[in-house]
């Protein structure tokens, strides 16, 4: 039911269907701007929740804990099912470090805080590593639930102050929401804010939910439940909104500076329309959609009559929960390349699985004692298993190839392996030992490269040294190097490479992790032949 009347809004189901399809296509790498579908969901959620909370608080009918319980029972069951699924599949074949991360994600997801974990760890929603994370998409649910936690408290505080100070509650609650929304917009647009914080934390997203709520509040109180009527505007609005969600990101030209999709300045190419502008347009157009009587538009009516789109909208939460674990596991165990056959099969599986959980979980679950007991039991067992997995570093069996044994496990063991490259911050041997001098320079990308060398057949043929940057104190070490793989912001100046040396000192720029899986075979063969044909310094 919508918050402004007793008529079911099929057009909102249509919008939810389009938005979830955009999100899925984005996670498949097909639609560059599909993630904007989440912003449409934020506005819709605010539209449905905010007016109801404001009205119930005003009428003395609002119960904070009852409200939270309903939200938890609405959201948590599918999250628990997805958590159980990723734990079982991960046990079957994930590497310990990755499986440990699954345990961490399961706990943060079920405590509605995966957005906070992501802001601390990944920091960047567009990082390629997220493609392989089974529960990375639940950051959205974290923000949503945190809004459910905080917003009613704001409204209740406003109600209390209105009584004490004899304010008009209906007037000042709107002023408070508008004020907080404006602050949130300015926080979001602040260029000094990190992309991770801007994307993952509530106070940068508050305005999206609040603006949707204000739209519903306006219709309820000032329009007396009557939607705006303009068939032409309704039709044009859904077309433009769909274009933004599906094909809003496209590029022009090339630029030397990095391009960041959040701030509008990062990557290697510049988006024709900056992402922050696209997000604001998505919010505005979604508001326009939900306050208009879209069924007056023949075009929208035709779309609504395509029952499949509305059904997808009704199942949007189930689709949202299931699509990313399936994609992540396919990428992890099989390939990151999607064939047409896979795409078709994937949609069949996701829609079938989503229909089952929508029909027999979402629609069946009720706020009753039986539900409370079953959810609590599942919550304890699943998160208990995830915590044990996390404490045990994701090791559930011996992995001889990685020298991992069940009887020799401790926390941070994987980090210790990754960080071992720091122990190679030392000078090359002074005596000739017949090996090639390799100096790795740079950040974590370079350190990964160093660990690759230590694990490869070249490990016995090289003297490896690592430094973070090319400080002057390392000039002599740089001169002694035969090869200098480097990555990150740090660079090796041409003057640091000795021209007079009998063996040419070669500098290779390491690709980013995003490109590791797509490096052309002829390139890797070329580098390997260079390494093998390199002669030791005489």
LUMFIZA-720803 format. One record per residue (C-alpha): x, y, z; residue number from 1. Coordinates in steps of 0.02 Angstrom, whole numbers, plus 50000, padded with zeros to 5 digits. Last residue first. Example, Ala and Ser with C-alpha at 12.3 -4.5 7.8 and 13.67 -1.06 7.14 Angstrom:
LUMFIZA-720803
+-------+-------+-------+-----+
:    c1 :    c2 :    c3 : num :
+-------+-------+-------+-----+
: 50684 : 49947 : 50357 :   2 :
: 50615 : 49775 : 50390 :   1 :
+-------+-------+-------+-----+
END
This chain:
LUMFIZA-720803
+-------+-------+-------+-----+
:    c1 :    c2 :    c3 : num :
+-------+-------+-------+-----+
: 53961 : 49559 : 49297 : 538 :
: 53774 : 49582 : 49321 : 537 :
: 53673 : 49425 : 49291 : 536 :
: 53604 : 49401 : 49116 : 535 :
: 53422 : 49425 : 49074 : 534 :
: 53358 : 49291 : 48954 : 533 :
: 53239 : 49214 : 49080 : 532 :
: 53168 : 49380 : 49138 : 531 :
: 53145 : 49445 : 48963 : 530 :
: 53063 : 49282 : 48909 : 529 :
: 52942 : 49297 : 49053 : 528 :
: 52900 : 49475 : 49009 : 527 :
: 52861 : 49428 : 48829 : 526 :
: 52758 : 49278 : 48881 : 525 :
: 52656 : 49388 : 48998 : 524 :
: 52629 : 49512 : 48856 : 523 :
: 52586 : 49377 : 48728 : 522 :
: 52456 : 49310 : 48847 : 521 :
: 52363 : 49474 : 48853 : 520 :
: 52331 : 49536 : 49031 : 519 :
: 52146 : 49513 : 49068 : 518 :
: 52149 : 49435 : 49240 : 517 :
: 52280 : 49555 : 49304 : 516 :
: 52191 : 49707 : 49235 : 515 :
: 52090 : 49758 : 49387 : 514 :
: 52239 : 49716 : 49496 : 513 :
: 52328 : 49863 : 49419 : 512 :
: 52465 : 49829 : 49292 : 511 :
: 52644 : 49835 : 49350 : 510 :
: 52755 : 49958 : 49258 : 509 :
: 52915 : 49874 : 49201 : 508 :
: 53081 : 49966 : 49214 : 507 :
: 53229 : 49886 : 49125 : 506 :
: 53409 : 49917 : 49176 : 505 :
: 53517 : 49883 : 49023 : 504 :
: 53664 : 49770 : 49067 : 503 :
: 53834 : 49850 : 49041 : 502 :
: 53784 : 49999 : 49152 : 501 :
: 53817 : 50171 : 49078 : 500 :
: 53636 : 50221 : 49065 : 499 :
: 53606 : 50210 : 49252 : 498 :
: 53421 : 50226 : 49294 : 497 :
: 53394 : 50358 : 49428 : 496 :
: 53396 : 50500 : 49300 : 495 :
: 53242 : 50424 : 49218 : 494 :
: 53143 : 50453 : 49374 : 493 :
: 53063 : 50302 : 49456 : 492 :
: 52882 : 50333 : 49501 : 491 :
: 52775 : 50318 : 49655 : 490 :
: 52587 : 50332 : 49627 : 489 :
: 52561 : 50146 : 49616 : 488 :
: 52666 : 50011 : 49536 : 487 :
: 52847 : 49971 : 49501 : 486 :
: 52945 : 49825 : 49428 : 485 :
: 53129 : 49877 : 49424 : 484 :
: 53244 : 49756 : 49335 : 483 :
: 53434 : 49746 : 49335 : 482 :
: 53450 : 49842 : 49498 : 481 :
: 53618 : 49908 : 49560 : 480 :
: 53578 : 50088 : 49512 : 479 :
: 53414 : 50080 : 49609 : 478 :
: 53507 : 50018 : 49763 : 477 :
: 53628 : 50163 : 49749 : 476 :
: 53487 : 50290 : 49735 : 475 :
: 53392 : 50220 : 49884 : 474 :
: 53436 : 50364 : 50001 : 473 :
: 53367 : 50482 : 49869 : 472 :
: 53191 : 50416 : 49898 : 471 :
: 53119 : 50309 : 49760 : 470 :
: 52964 : 50248 : 49849 : 469 :
: 52898 : 50098 : 49945 : 468 :
: 53055 : 49993 : 49936 : 467 :
: 53078 : 49808 : 49901 : 466 :
: 53230 : 49700 : 49861 : 465 :
: 53237 : 49531 : 49777 : 464 :
: 53399 : 49444 : 49726 : 463 :
: 53340 : 49333 : 49584 : 462 :
: 53363 : 49159 : 49510 : 461 :
: 53293 : 49051 : 49649 : 460 :
: 53128 : 49147 : 49654 : 459 :
: 53110 : 49140 : 49465 : 458 :
: 53008 : 48980 : 49473 : 457 :
: 52869 : 49083 : 49549 : 456 :
: 52812 : 49105 : 49728 : 455 :
: 52939 : 49240 : 49770 : 454 :
: 52902 : 49328 : 49606 : 453 :
: 52715 : 49328 : 49644 : 452 :
: 52754 : 49397 : 49816 : 451 :
: 52847 : 49542 : 49736 : 450 :
: 52702 : 49576 : 49618 : 449 :
: 52583 : 49581 : 49766 : 448 :
: 52701 : 49706 : 49847 : 447 :
: 52694 : 49812 : 49689 : 446 :
: 52505 : 49821 : 49695 : 445 :
: 52513 : 49852 : 49882 : 444 :
: 52616 : 50010 : 49855 : 443 :
: 52773 : 50044 : 49755 : 442 :
: 52947 : 49987 : 49705 : 441 :
: 53011 : 49811 : 49673 : 440 :
: 53199 : 49802 : 49645 : 439 :
: 53257 : 49645 : 49555 : 438 :
: 53443 : 49602 : 49550 : 437 :
: 53473 : 49449 : 49440 : 436 :
: 53573 : 49307 : 49515 : 435 :
: 53751 : 49246 : 49487 : 434 :
: 53802 : 49266 : 49669 : 433 :
: 53911 : 49420 : 49646 : 432 :
: 53959 : 49488 : 49816 : 431 :
: 53882 : 49647 : 49883 : 430 :
: 53712 : 49566 : 49906 : 429 :
: 53569 : 49687 : 49865 : 428 :
: 53518 : 49808 : 49999 : 427 :
: 53369 : 49780 : 50112 : 426 :
: 53182 : 49810 : 50114 : 425 :
: 53149 : 49625 : 50086 : 424 :
: 53066 : 49605 : 50257 : 423 :
: 52924 : 49714 : 50192 : 422 :
: 52881 : 49577 : 50067 : 421 :
: 52822 : 49471 : 50213 : 420 :
: 52666 : 49579 : 50219 : 419 :
: 52559 : 49463 : 50113 : 418 :
: 52606 : 49310 : 50215 : 417 :
: 52581 : 49402 : 50378 : 416 :
: 52411 : 49460 : 50318 : 415 :
: 52363 : 49279 : 50286 : 414 :
: 52416 : 49226 : 50461 : 413 :
: 52317 : 49370 : 50537 : 412 :
: 52232 : 49255 : 50663 : 411 :
: 52312 : 49087 : 50695 : 410 :
: 52320 : 48915 : 50616 : 409 :
: 52446 : 48775 : 50633 : 408 :
: 52347 : 48617 : 50668 : 407 :
: 52233 : 48642 : 50518 : 406 :
: 52382 : 48657 : 50401 : 405 :
: 52419 : 48788 : 50270 : 404 :
: 52578 : 48770 : 50168 : 403 :
: 52488 : 48854 : 50022 : 402 :
: 52497 : 48702 : 49907 : 401 :
: 52471 : 48589 : 50057 : 400 :
: 52299 : 48660 : 50096 : 399 :
: 52240 : 48569 : 50252 : 398 :
: 52055 : 48590 : 50288 : 397 :
: 51934 : 48717 : 50362 : 396 :
: 52051 : 48867 : 50367 : 395 :
: 51954 : 49030 : 50356 : 394 :
: 52072 : 49115 : 50479 : 393 :
: 52009 : 49008 : 50625 : 392 :
: 51939 : 49162 : 50711 : 391 :
: 51841 : 49205 : 50553 : 390 :
: 51772 : 49030 : 50534 : 389 :
: 51721 : 49026 : 50717 : 388 :
: 51635 : 49194 : 50690 : 387 :
: 51545 : 49131 : 50535 : 386 :
: 51486 : 48975 : 50626 : 385 :
: 51420 : 49081 : 50769 : 384 :
: 51340 : 49198 : 50644 : 383 :
: 51245 : 49055 : 50565 : 382 :
: 51197 : 48969 : 50729 : 381 :
: 51148 : 49127 : 50825 : 380 :
: 51048 : 49204 : 50684 : 379 :
: 50961 : 49040 : 50641 : 378 :
: 50906 : 49019 : 50822 : 377 :
: 50850 : 49200 : 50835 : 376 :
: 50756 : 49187 : 50671 : 375 :
: 50667 : 49027 : 50723 : 374 :
: 50619 : 49097 : 50893 : 373 :
: 50555 : 49263 : 50826 : 372 :
: 50456 : 49181 : 50686 : 371 :
: 50371 : 49063 : 50807 : 370 :
: 50330 : 49208 : 50923 : 369 :
: 50242 : 49308 : 50788 : 368 :
: 50279 : 49447 : 50664 : 367 :
: 50239 : 49356 : 50503 : 366 :
: 50336 : 49270 : 50364 : 365 :
: 50233 : 49202 : 50221 : 364 :
: 50253 : 49339 : 50090 : 363 :
: 50441 : 49359 : 50106 : 362 :
: 50479 : 49175 : 50136 : 361 :
: 50371 : 49062 : 50026 : 360 :
: 50325 : 49172 : 49878 : 359 :
: 50472 : 49291 : 49881 : 358 :
: 50595 : 49151 : 49921 : 357 :
: 50529 : 49042 : 49780 : 356 :
: 50514 : 49188 : 49658 : 355 :
: 50692 : 49239 : 49694 : 354 :
: 50758 : 49065 : 49658 : 353 :
: 50665 : 49058 : 49492 : 352 :
: 50715 : 49236 : 49444 : 351 :
: 50897 : 49206 : 49489 : 350 :
: 50905 : 49038 : 49399 : 349 :
: 50823 : 49101 : 49239 : 348 :
: 50927 : 49260 : 49241 : 347 :
: 51087 : 49160 : 49259 : 346 :
: 51039 : 49040 : 49120 : 345 :
: 51017 : 49184 : 48998 : 344 :
: 51180 : 49268 : 49050 : 343 :
: 51272 : 49101 : 49048 : 342 :
: 51218 : 49061 : 48872 : 341 :
: 51265 : 49236 : 48813 : 340 :
: 51439 : 49208 : 48882 : 339 :
: 51504 : 49297 : 49036 : 338 :
: 51691 : 49314 : 49064 : 337 :
: 51741 : 49323 : 49247 : 336 :
: 51773 : 49136 : 49246 : 335 :
: 51736 : 48975 : 49339 : 334 :
: 51758 : 48964 : 49527 : 333 :
: 51773 : 49146 : 49580 : 332 :
: 51676 : 49228 : 49439 : 331 :
: 51534 : 49103 : 49456 : 330 :
: 51541 : 49121 : 49645 : 329 :
: 51528 : 49310 : 49634 : 328 :
: 51385 : 49306 : 49511 : 327 :
: 51283 : 49185 : 49616 : 326 :
: 51317 : 49281 : 49776 : 325 :
: 51272 : 49445 : 49687 : 324 :
: 51103 : 49392 : 49615 : 323 :
: 51025 : 49321 : 49772 : 322 :
: 50991 : 49468 : 49888 : 321 :
: 50939 : 49593 : 49755 : 320 :
: 50825 : 49469 : 49670 : 319 :
: 50740 : 49432 : 49836 : 318 :
: 50719 : 49618 : 49870 : 317 :
: 50656 : 49652 : 49694 : 316 :
: 50522 : 49517 : 49696 : 315 :
: 50381 : 49644 : 49684 : 314 :
: 50479 : 49739 : 49553 : 313 :
: 50510 : 49580 : 49455 : 312 :
: 50323 : 49548 : 49463 : 311 :
: 50293 : 49724 : 49396 : 310 :
: 50408 : 49693 : 49249 : 309 :
: 50333 : 49521 : 49214 : 308 :
: 50157 : 49592 : 49213 : 307 :
: 50187 : 49695 : 49058 : 306 :
: 50028 : 49793 : 49092 : 305 :
: 50134 : 49914 : 49193 : 304 :
: 50238 : 49951 : 49037 : 303 :
: 50082 : 49986 : 48934 : 302 :
: 50015 : 50098 : 49072 : 301 :
: 50179 : 50193 : 49076 : 300 :
: 50164 : 50230 : 48889 : 299 :
: 49980 : 50275 : 48901 : 298 :
: 50018 : 50402 : 49037 : 297 :
: 49874 : 50426 : 49158 : 296 :
: 49945 : 50278 : 49253 : 295 :
: 50088 : 50388 : 49304 : 294 :
: 49987 : 50484 : 49432 : 293 :
: 50135 : 50589 : 49483 : 292 :
: 50216 : 50601 : 49655 : 291 :
: 50316 : 50440 : 49636 : 290 :
: 50388 : 50481 : 49466 : 289 :
: 50440 : 50658 : 49508 : 288 :
: 50531 : 50593 : 49662 : 287 :
: 50620 : 50464 : 49554 : 286 :
: 50669 : 50601 : 49432 : 285 :
: 50746 : 50706 : 49571 : 284 :
: 50842 : 50561 : 49650 : 283 :
: 50907 : 50499 : 49483 : 282 :
: 50958 : 50676 : 49435 : 281 :
: 51054 : 50692 : 49598 : 280 :
: 51144 : 50529 : 49563 : 279 :
: 51184 : 50579 : 49385 : 278 :
: 51256 : 50744 : 49445 : 277 :
: 51366 : 50653 : 49572 : 276 :
: 51422 : 50534 : 49435 : 275 :
: 51487 : 50669 : 49320 : 274 :
: 51402 : 50678 : 49148 : 273 :
: 51516 : 50650 : 48999 : 272 :
: 51620 : 50533 : 49105 : 271 :
: 51806 : 50565 : 49096 : 270 :
: 51929 : 50432 : 49045 : 269 :
: 52076 : 50353 : 49134 : 268 :
: 51992 : 50322 : 49298 : 267 :
: 51958 : 50486 : 49422 : 266 :
: 51867 : 50652 : 49435 : 265 :
: 51678 : 50647 : 49449 : 264 :
: 51683 : 50634 : 49637 : 263 :
: 51605 : 50462 : 49648 : 262 :
: 51658 : 50389 : 49481 : 261 :
: 51841 : 50431 : 49510 : 260 :
: 51950 : 50475 : 49363 : 259 :
: 52140 : 50472 : 49374 : 258 :
: 52232 : 50611 : 49285 : 257 :
: 52297 : 50589 : 49108 : 256 :
: 52132 : 50614 : 49021 : 255 :
: 52051 : 50528 : 48875 : 254 :
: 51905 : 50580 : 48768 : 253 :
: 51722 : 50562 : 48810 : 252 :
: 51644 : 50426 : 48915 : 251 :
: 51474 : 50353 : 48947 : 250 :
: 51384 : 50329 : 49111 : 249 :
: 51196 : 50358 : 49103 : 248 :
: 51161 : 50200 : 49003 : 247 :
: 51047 : 50096 : 49115 : 246 :
: 51000 : 50206 : 49261 : 245 :
: 51008 : 50369 : 49165 : 244 :
: 50911 : 50300 : 49017 : 243 :
: 50778 : 50229 : 49133 : 242 :
: 50756 : 50398 : 49219 : 241 :
: 50741 : 50486 : 49051 : 240 :
: 50608 : 50364 : 48989 : 239 :
: 50514 : 50365 : 49155 : 238 :
: 50509 : 50555 : 49155 : 237 :
: 50452 : 50573 : 48974 : 236 :
: 50300 : 50464 : 49008 : 235 :
: 50254 : 50552 : 49169 : 234 :
: 50281 : 50724 : 49091 : 233 :
: 50164 : 50682 : 48947 : 232 :
: 50030 : 50610 : 49060 : 231 :
: 50025 : 50757 : 49180 : 230 :
: 49922 : 50729 : 49337 : 229 :
: 49994 : 50760 : 49509 : 228 :
: 49940 : 50636 : 49641 : 227 :
: 49798 : 50672 : 49763 : 226 :
: 49822 : 50614 : 49942 : 225 :
: 49764 : 50777 : 50020 : 224 :
: 49886 : 50873 : 49907 : 223 :
: 49962 : 50971 : 50050 : 222 :
: 49964 : 50842 : 50188 : 221 :
: 49983 : 50673 : 50105 : 220 :
: 50065 : 50729 : 49943 : 219 :
: 50191 : 50837 : 50036 : 218 :
: 50231 : 50699 : 50161 : 217 :
: 50260 : 50577 : 50019 : 216 :
: 50380 : 50697 : 49935 : 215 :
: 50462 : 50732 : 50102 : 214 :
: 50491 : 50546 : 50126 : 213 :
: 50577 : 50529 : 49958 : 212 :
: 50684 : 50680 : 50002 : 211 :
: 50727 : 50598 : 50169 : 210 :
: 50783 : 50434 : 50091 : 209 :
: 50897 : 50520 : 49966 : 208 :
: 50951 : 50654 : 50091 : 207 :
: 51020 : 50527 : 50214 : 206 :
: 51148 : 50459 : 50091 : 205 :
: 51302 : 50556 : 50149 : 204 :
: 51248 : 50539 : 50331 : 203 :
: 51220 : 50353 : 50304 : 202 :
: 51396 : 50298 : 50259 : 201 :
: 51446 : 50187 : 50111 : 200 :
: 51463 : 50298 : 49958 : 199 :
: 51530 : 50458 : 50031 : 198 :
: 51640 : 50366 : 50154 : 197 :
: 51718 : 50259 : 50019 : 196 :
: 51742 : 50403 : 49897 : 195 :
: 51837 : 50504 : 50028 : 194 :
: 51763 : 50672 : 50076 : 193 :
: 51867 : 50823 : 50022 : 192 :
: 51757 : 50855 : 49871 : 191 :
: 51604 : 50895 : 49981 : 190 :
: 51455 : 50851 : 49871 : 189 :
: 51392 : 50716 : 49989 : 188 :
: 51416 : 50826 : 50142 : 187 :
: 51323 : 50967 : 50055 : 186 :
: 51179 : 50850 : 50014 : 185 :
: 51175 : 50783 : 50193 : 184 :
: 51166 : 50960 : 50265 : 183 :
: 51020 : 50996 : 50148 : 182 :
: 50933 : 50836 : 50205 : 181 :
: 50959 : 50879 : 50389 : 180 :
: 50878 : 51048 : 50362 : 179 :
: 50733 : 50976 : 50261 : 178 :
: 50699 : 50845 : 50394 : 177 :
: 50704 : 50974 : 50534 : 176 :
: 50592 : 51096 : 50440 : 175 :
: 50468 : 50955 : 50405 : 174 :
: 50465 : 50909 : 50589 : 173 :
: 50440 : 51093 : 50626 : 172 :
: 50277 : 51114 : 50534 : 171 :
: 50186 : 50957 : 50590 : 170 :
: 50250 : 50981 : 50769 : 169 :
: 50188 : 51160 : 50790 : 168 :
: 50300 : 51217 : 50930 : 167 :
: 50249 : 51230 : 51112 : 166 :
: 50428 : 51226 : 51176 : 165 :
: 50407 : 51070 : 51281 : 164 :
: 50278 : 50990 : 51168 : 163 :
: 50372 : 51031 : 51009 : 162 :
: 50532 : 50970 : 51091 : 161 :
: 50456 : 50798 : 51123 : 160 :
: 50389 : 50785 : 50945 : 159 :
: 50559 : 50836 : 50874 : 158 :
: 50643 : 50704 : 50982 : 157 :
: 50521 : 50574 : 50917 : 156 :
: 50556 : 50625 : 50737 : 155 :
: 50744 : 50616 : 50762 : 154 :
: 50727 : 50449 : 50852 : 153 :
: 50620 : 50384 : 50709 : 152 :
: 50759 : 50431 : 50586 : 151 :
: 50902 : 50346 : 50679 : 150 :
: 50867 : 50160 : 50682 : 149 :
: 50770 : 50149 : 50519 : 148 :
: 50907 : 50251 : 50435 : 147 :
: 51034 : 50128 : 50504 : 146 :
: 50926 : 49991 : 50428 : 145 :
: 50934 : 50067 : 50254 : 144 :
: 51120 : 50105 : 50263 : 143 :
: 51157 : 49924 : 50310 : 142 :
: 51036 : 49858 : 50180 : 141 :
: 51134 : 49951 : 50046 : 140 :
: 51300 : 49883 : 50110 : 139 :
: 51221 : 49714 : 50073 : 138 :
: 51297 : 49720 : 49899 : 137 :
: 51467 : 49655 : 49959 : 136 :
: 51390 : 49489 : 50008 : 135 :
: 51474 : 49368 : 49887 : 134 :
: 51633 : 49466 : 49860 : 133 :
: 51714 : 49422 : 49692 : 132 :
: 51652 : 49574 : 49597 : 131 :
: 51701 : 49678 : 49748 : 130 :
: 51884 : 49647 : 49709 : 129 :
: 51863 : 49750 : 49550 : 128 :
: 51854 : 49908 : 49654 : 127 :
: 51703 : 50012 : 49606 : 126 :
: 51630 : 50018 : 49781 : 125 :
: 51793 : 50092 : 49848 : 124 :
: 51838 : 50093 : 50032 : 123 :
: 51872 : 49904 : 50028 : 122 :
: 51914 : 49895 : 50213 : 121 :
: 51844 : 50033 : 50324 : 120 :
: 51702 : 50093 : 50212 : 119 :
: 51661 : 49912 : 50171 : 118 :
: 51647 : 49865 : 50354 : 117 :
: 51532 : 50014 : 50384 : 116 :
: 51423 : 49965 : 50236 : 115 :
: 51419 : 49786 : 50299 : 114 :
: 51336 : 49849 : 50458 : 113 :
: 51163 : 49771 : 50465 : 112 :
: 51215 : 49648 : 50601 : 111 :
: 51176 : 49506 : 50481 : 110 :
: 51287 : 49584 : 50349 : 109 :
: 51432 : 49618 : 50468 : 108 :
: 51431 : 49437 : 50526 : 107 :
: 51418 : 49364 : 50351 : 106 :
: 51552 : 49482 : 50285 : 105 :
: 51680 : 49426 : 50415 : 104 :
: 51644 : 49243 : 50378 : 103 :
: 51660 : 49276 : 50192 : 102 :
: 51826 : 49364 : 50224 : 101 :
: 51891 : 49206 : 50308 : 100 :
: 51836 : 49109 : 50155 :  99 :
: 51941 : 49222 : 50044 :  98 :
: 52095 : 49197 : 50153 :  97 :
: 52064 : 49010 : 50166 :  96 :
: 52039 : 48976 : 49980 :  95 :
: 51860 : 48938 : 49930 :  94 :
: 51802 : 48766 : 49874 :  93 :
: 51662 : 48677 : 49964 :  92 :
: 51666 : 48782 : 50121 :  91 :
: 51626 : 48934 : 50016 :  90 :
: 51471 : 48849 : 49948 :  89 :
: 51409 : 48813 : 50123 :  88 :
: 51454 : 48983 : 50196 :  87 :
: 51383 : 49074 : 50044 :  86 :
: 51216 : 48983 : 50059 :  85 :
: 51200 : 49006 : 50247 :  84 :
: 51230 : 49192 : 50226 :  83 :
: 51101 : 49201 : 50085 :  82 :
: 50973 : 49116 : 50197 :  81 :
: 51015 : 49232 : 50342 :  80 :
: 51000 : 49385 : 50230 :  79 :
: 50834 : 49319 : 50166 :  78 :
: 50768 : 49306 : 50345 :  77 :
: 50840 : 49475 : 50400 :  76 :
: 50748 : 49607 : 50298 :  75 :
: 50563 : 49603 : 50338 :  74 :
: 50583 : 49526 : 50511 :  73 :
: 50710 : 49661 : 50550 :  72 :
: 50596 : 49800 : 50486 :  71 :
: 50450 : 49734 : 50587 :  70 :
: 50558 : 49722 : 50742 :  69 :
: 50621 : 49899 : 50716 :  68 :
: 50443 : 49968 : 50711 :  67 :
: 50393 : 49868 : 50865 :  66 :
: 50546 : 49937 : 50953 :  65 :
: 50503 : 50118 : 50912 :  64 :
: 50317 : 50106 : 50947 :  63 :
: 50218 : 50240 : 50856 :  62 :
: 50033 : 50264 : 50888 :  61 :
: 50044 : 50431 : 50978 :  60 :
: 49958 : 50521 : 50835 :  59 :
: 50108 : 50630 : 50795 :  58 :
: 50227 : 50484 : 50807 :  57 :
: 50114 : 50382 : 50693 :  56 :
: 50106 : 50522 : 50562 :  55 :
: 50294 : 50552 : 50556 :  54 :
: 50331 : 50365 : 50548 :  53 :
: 50203 : 50337 : 50409 :  52 :
: 50263 : 50487 : 50310 :  51 :
: 50445 : 50425 : 50320 :  50 :
: 50423 : 50242 : 50271 :  49 :
: 50350 : 50228 : 50096 :  48 :
: 50428 : 50383 : 50017 :  47 :
: 50593 : 50351 : 50107 :  46 :
: 50597 : 50175 : 50036 :  45 :
: 50558 : 50240 : 49861 :  44 :
: 50698 : 50369 : 49872 :  43 :
: 50825 : 50238 : 49929 :  42 :
: 50766 : 50118 : 49794 :  41 :
: 50798 : 50249 : 49660 :  40 :
: 50973 : 50271 : 49731 :  39 :
: 50999 : 50083 : 49716 :  38 :
: 50953 : 50092 : 49532 :  37 :
: 51099 : 50210 : 49514 :  36 :
: 51210 : 50055 : 49520 :  35 :
: 51157 : 50024 : 49340 :  34 :
: 51269 : 50164 : 49277 :  33 :
: 51397 : 50057 : 49186 :  32 :
: 51268 : 49931 : 49125 :  31 :
: 51342 : 49765 : 49067 :  30 :
: 51471 : 49727 : 49201 :  29 :
: 51366 : 49590 : 49279 :  28 :
: 51352 : 49694 : 49437 :  27 :
: 51284 : 49835 : 49330 :  26 :
: 51159 : 49722 : 49245 :  25 :
: 51095 : 49668 : 49416 :  24 :
: 51077 : 49848 : 49475 :  23 :
: 50986 : 49902 : 49316 :  22 :
: 50867 : 49755 : 49329 :  21 :
: 50833 : 49805 : 49510 :  20 :
: 50789 : 49983 : 49457 :  19 :
: 50675 : 49932 : 49314 :  18 :
: 50576 : 49815 : 49427 :  17 :
: 50568 : 49945 : 49566 :  16 :
: 50499 : 50071 : 49441 :  15 :
: 50366 : 49947 : 49384 :  14 :
: 50320 : 49905 : 49563 :  13 :
: 50300 : 50092 : 49590 :  12 :
: 50182 : 50096 : 49441 :  11 :
: 50077 : 49960 : 49520 :  10 :
: 50035 : 50079 : 49662 :   9 :
: 49902 : 49993 : 49768 :   8 :
: 49757 : 50109 : 49804 :   7 :
: 49718 : 50143 : 49988 :   6 :
: 49795 : 50315 : 49998 :   5 :
: 49944 : 50422 : 50038 :   4 :
: 50068 : 50301 : 50113 :   3 :
: 50061 : 50176 : 49969 :   2 :
: 50000 : 50000 : 50000 :   1 :
+-------+-------+-------+-----+
END
